[in-house]
Amino acid sequence: MGKFAAKKHMDLIRSGPGRQKSLLKTNIVLLIALSVLIFLMPVIPLDIPLLSRILLGLVVVSGLFAADFSSSMFRILLSFATVVIGVTVLGLFLSESDSLAYLTFSLNTIFFVLITIALITHVAGSTNVSSSTLLCAVNSYLLIGLSLSMLFIILDLTVPDSFNLAGDEANIFSTFLYYGFVTLTTLGYGDILPLTPLARSLATFTALFGQLYLVIIMAFLIGKYLNAKNQAS
């Protein structure tokens, strides 16, 4: 099954228009999954573990097909994605514990970081600015915010009371998802505060990384656009 999926994926993105079309479709699916998880889940009044896990699984699957990989790397990531989804779903059938939550968020974070690196590599290696390139850049930014939000959760699970949380502390995922993106964009309302040195360092890193990413990725995109325009003329 894994070999068939890997071969099918590589056949789809092997060359030219077919590759761009495949990447565009998978990045649209990834963008929709990320948007629902990040923007709609927090406004749902009920805490629905099944829905959040389904959305995380959808992000994992769509992220797996959203960038270019060698066949060997794709097989490795496919196996890793299976483990990530398995552990995420396992939380529905076992009593919730800090250890299981720590494992779930850690595995998801590692996977999202790997996919983010692949998406950024695709943007950097593109010869022109296409729709798929732009979507890769947007999805990379959202995945960075999601990954850093999960790092905040992992820190809070590892070192309790690392943050002065506001609002509903029961829904920790939505709370830190909000805090992660507010910090990434350097908006900083101040309703959630890092209390420990490690929490403050992570918050500082998040704010700086968010700004550096935007500057660097914009430089890449503008440079590629101008280069393609000059070559066309």
Rosetta blueprint (number, residue, H / E / L):
1 M L
2 G H
3 K H
4 F H
5 A H
6 A H
7 K H
8 K H
9 H H
10 M H
11 D H
12 L H
13 I L
14 R L
15 S L
16 G H
17 P H
18 G H
19 R H
20 Q H
21 K H
22 S H
23 L H
24 L H
25 K H
26 T H
27 N H
28 I H
29 V H
30 L H
31 L H
32 I H
33 A H
34 L H
35 S H
36 V H
37 L H
38 I H
39 F H
40 L H
41 M H
42 P H
43 V H
44 I L
45 P L
46 L L
47 D L
48 I L
49 P H
50 L H
51 L H
52 S H
53 R H
54 I H
55 L H
56 L H
57 G H
58 L H
59 V H
60 V H
61 V H
62 S H
63 G H
64 L H
65 F L
66 A L
67 A L
68 D L
69 F L
70 S L
71 S H
72 S H
73 M H
74 F H
75 R H
76 I H
77 L H
78 L H
79 S H
80 F H
81 A H
82 T H
83 V H
84 V H
85 I H
86 G H
87 V H
88 T H
89 V H
90 L H
91 G L
92 L L
93 F L
94 L L
95 S L
96 E L
97 S L
98 D H
99 S H
100 L H
101 A H
102 Y H
103 L H
104 T H
105 F H
106 S H
107 L H
108 N H
109 T H
110 I H
111 F H
112 F H
113 V H
114 L H
115 I H
116 T H
117 I H
118 A H
119 L H
120 I H
121 T H
122 H H
123 V H
124 A H
125 G H
126 S L
127 T L
128 N L
129 V L
130 S L
131 S H
132 S H
133 T H
134 L H
135 L H
136 C H
137 A H
138 V H
139 N H
140 S H
141 Y H
142 L H
143 L H
144 I H
145 G H
146 L H
147 S H
148 L H
149 S H
150 M H
151 L H
152 F H
153 I H
154 I H
155 L H
156 D H
157 L H
158 T H
159 V L
160 P L
161 D L
162 S L
163 F E
164 N E
165 L L
166 A L
167 G L
168 D L
169 E L
170 A L
171 N L
172 I H
173 F H
174 S H
175 T H
176 F H
177 L H
178 Y H
179 Y H
180 G H
181 F H
182 V H
183 T H
184 L H
185 T L
186 T L
187 L L
188 G L
189 Y L
190 G L
191 D L
192 I L
193 L E
194 P E
195 L L
196 T L
197 P H
198 L H
199 A H
200 R H
201 S H
202 L H
203 A H
204 T H
205 F H
206 T H
207 A H
208 L H
209 F H
210 G H
211 Q H
212 L H
213 Y H
214 L H
215 V H
216 I H
217 I H
218 M H
219 A H
220 F H
221 L H
222 I H
223 G H
224 K H
225 Y H
226 L H
227 N H
228 A H
229 K H
230 N H
231 Q H
232 A H
233 S L
